[in-house]
Amino acid sequence: DLGFAMSNEEKLKNILADLFEVDASGVTDETSQDNVERWDSMGMVSLVSEIENAFGVEFDLLEVSMLRNVKLIKELLKEKGVDF
């Protein structure tokens, strides 16, 4: 199947866009809890769950506390073997 495969970058942006009701094209490395209204503690729980499911990874509590912006999320995913 040579169908279009979404890049991990696009996958992550789409997760954030869907969860927090923002435009995926506006999601950057600087997108964070500070500038996304819906990215509150409940949003964080959903975000962690969605990322774990989408990328087949698991975060421990310390890692979850580090997921404050897109750049940090990508760095943590890279450590878990996800390419960006």
N, C-alpha and C positions, 0 to 999 in steps of 0.2 A: 504494500500500500504506500504509494508515494504522495499521499494526501498532505496537506499543509500541517506541519507540526508547530505548535506554539513554542517559542523560546521560553526559557525559564524566566527571563526578564519580563516578558509579556504575561506569563502565567502569574507572577507575583503582582504585577501592576493590576491585573484583572481581579485578583483576590481583594486587593485593597479597594479598588474602585467599586466592586460589588458590595463589599461589607460596609464601607463608609460613605457610599453614595456620592462618590466624586468621579470626575472624568479621568479615565485611565491615562489619557495623553498628558494630563497634568501631574501625574505621579512621578516624582524624581527621587534621587538619593536623599534629598533634604526633607521629603515628606515625612512628618513625624506627629507624635501626640500633641505637640505644641501648635501645629497649624491645621489639624484635621479635627473638626468639631466632634465627630462621632467616635473618635479613637479614645474612648474612655476605658475604665477598667473592664466593663462588660464587653466592649469592643475588642479589647486585648485578648480576652478568653476566646472569643470567636476567631480572631485573627490567628492565634497560636494553633487552634484546632484545624483551621482551613489550610494553613501552611504545612502542618504535619501531614495532613491527608494528601495534599497536592504533591508534595515532594518526597513522601515516604521517609520522613525523619521524625525524631522525637526530641523535644527540648526538656531539660530539667529546670527546676525553679530558678536557679541562678541565671541560666541562659534566657529564660523568659523575661527576667528583669532587665536584660540587656537589649531587648527588642524595642528600642525607643524610636528608631527611624528606619527608613528603607535601606540606607547604606549599612547600618549595623545588622539588619536582617540578612542582607546579601552576604556580608562577611561571615556571619554565623552559618549560613547555609553552605558557603564555600568550604568551611571547616568540616562540614558533614558530607562533602563530596559532590555537592551540587554545582554545576558549571554555570557561570554568568559571563 
